Amino acid sequence: MTDAKLPDPLVPAEVDLRDFGFMPLDALRLRDSDLAIEASAEVFRASVLLWCASWHQVPAGSLPLKDKTLADYSRAGARWPRIRAEVLSKWQECSDGRLYHPVVAEKALAAWNEKLAQRARTRAATWAREAKKNAPQPTRDEQRDVARDEQRDEQRDVARDDSSDVDQGIVKGEGREGKEEKGPPTPPPVEAGVRGLAGKALKRAGLNPMQFSLDAPRFIALVGQGATPDEFEAIGREAVAKGIKAPFPWVLTVLQSRRTEAAAIVLAPVTPAAAVATTPSRDATVTAEMLRQRSTPLTPEEKARADEARKRAMQALTGRG
C-alpha cells in the first residue's frame, strides 16, 4: 500500500496525553472480544501492553511502525516475529507512517476533549480573578448609592406584591397554600426531534447508524449549544472521506473545536489584548469560554450580528477541510 492510499491519522497530531496516568478500559467490551475469547495468553498480554504504550505516544493512540520498538513495548522480545501478525491485526497504518488502534483512538479523542475543556475552565477562572483584582473599586458614595437603590427596589417590589394579593382577595399571611412559589425558570431540554435531525444528517453523510448514539452526552451538548444538522453533515462527510475508523467521536471533537474557534473569531475584538497575545491558536476553546463569562450580556442586535458572523465563520472553517 502506497502513502497516497493510506488514510489520514485517526487522531490529530497535537493530541498529547502523557500527563494522563490512567487509560480508560471498557471492561465489558474487552471481556466479550475475540481477543479475550480466542487469542493465546501471550497474544493477549502483548496486545494490552501495546494499548498502554500507545496511550502515552504523541499522538495518543498511535505507535511507531518499528518492529524492534514494538517487540520492546509488547515485552515479546525474540518471540515478536511469531505473534506480530495476530497482535497487529486490529491496528491500522496511516499516512503519517504510524499505527493506530481505532478503539484506543476513540478513547484518546474523548480524553483530549476533556483536557481542553478543563484547560478552558482553568484559564477562564484565572482571567476572571485577574479582572476582578484589577477592576476599579467603587467609592464609598457609590457603594451607598447602590445599597440605597437596591433597598428602594426591594421595598417597591414588596408593596406591589401586597397590593396584588389584596386585588385578588388574598389576605397577607393567609390563603397562600394554593399559590405556587415561583422559582428560577428551568431551561428546556434538548428536543428529541432536533437530535433526530442531526442524526439523519450524520446518516446522509455516510455514517452507519450503529456507529453513533443520539443519547451521547457530547452529542446532546453540541445540539444544545446550537450545532446545526448541516454542520454535523459537513464534518461527517469529512470523516467518511478521510476514512476515519471511529467517525462519531472524531466528528464531535472536530465540530466542538471549530465552533469554539468560530466563536473566538467572531468575538475576538472584545478579548483583552494581553490575553490574546498569550493564547495559542489551537486553544480557541479558552477564548470562547472566557467570552461566555462576560459580565455584560450582548444586546439583541449584537447577538444577531454575532450569530450571523459565527455562521459565516463555521462555513469557512468547515469548507477548509
JONOR-V756172 format. One line per field, one symbol per residue. ss: DSSP state (~ for helix, > for strand, _ for the rest). phi: phi as a letter, one per 20 degrees, with the letter a starting at -180 (. if undefined). psi: psi as a letter, one per 30 degrees, with the letter a starting at -180 (. if undefined). A space follows every 10 residues. Layout:
ss = ???
phi = ???
psi = ???
This chain:
ss = __~~~_____ _____>____ ______~~~~ ~__~~~~~__ ~~~~~~~~~~ ~~~~~__>__ _>>>__~~~~ ~~~___~~~~ ~~~~~~~___ >>>____>>> >~~~~~~~~~ ~~~~~~~~~~ ~~~~~~~~~~ ~~~~_____~ ~~~~~~~~~~ ~~~~~~~~~~ ~~~~~~~___ __________ __________ _~~~~~~~~~ ~~~~~___~~ ~_____~~~~ ~~~~____~~ ~~~~~~~~~~ ~~____~~~~ ~~~~~~~~~~ ~~~~~~~~~~ __~~~~~___ ~~~~~~~~~~ ~~_______~ ~~~~~~~~~~ ~~~~~~~~~_ _
phi = .effefffgf cgfefcdfee fddfceffff geefffedff ffffffffff gffffdecff ncbfecffff fffemelfeg gfdggffefe ecedfendec dgffffffff ffffffffff ffffffffff fffeffefff ffffffffff ffffffffff fffffffemd egncmefeef fedffeffff ffffffffff fffffoffgf ebcfdfgfff ffffeofegf fffffffgff femffdffff ffffffffff ffffffegge fggffffddf ffdggfffff ffegfdfffg ffffffffff ffffffffff f
psi = kleffkllkf klffjjgfgj fkkkjjeeee egleeeefll eeeeeeeeee eeefegljlk glkkijeeee eeefgfbffe eefeeeegff lkklfgglkk keeeeeeeee eeeeeeeeee eeeeeeeeee eeefkkkkle eeeeeeeeee eeeeeeeeee eeeeeeeggk kkflggegkk kkakkkkklk keeeeeeeee eeeefgkkff flkfgkeeee eeeffgklee eeeefeeeee efhkfieeee eeeeeeeeee eeeeeegeff kkeeeefgjl eghfeeeeee efgkfjlkle eeeeeeeeee eeeeeeeeff .
